[in-house]
Amino acid sequence: MDQSRIWYVVVQSKAEGPFTLEEMKLRVKKGEMGPIDYVFKPGLKNWMKAEEFPEFFDDGTTAILSKVTEPPKMAALPQEV
């Protein structure tokens, strides 16, 4: 597995990924992910809002708010391989 693909994001209550940091930034630019969407990477104990990770928004991108406002009930934490 590509070691740079560590990020997961919740889309419609399902975990998607893994993605690279650049792919996550692209999702922000396209409006597919915003600061209130939940993300995860190995080492975190739980899903966190994307706004906690300024690296997604460090290029001056204006993030579009998503409809997701709470962690998914059904999305389990990704298993480390």
C-alpha positions, 0 to 999 in steps of 0.5 A: 500500500502507498505509505502516503495514503493515510487519510480517510473522510466520511461521506454520507455516513461511510468512510472513504479512503485512504487518500493522500494529503494532496487528494484531500486538498483537492477534495476541499478545492472541489467542495467535496470536503469542508472543515466540519467533515470528519477525517481519520488517519492512523494514530488518531483515537477517533474521527476528528473534524477536518478544521483541526488539520490546517494542512487541508486548507493551507493554500488559501482555499475557502472551504465549503461547509458540508452537510455532515455535522456529526461523526458517522454512527456506522463508519468504523475506524479503518483497520491498519494493515 
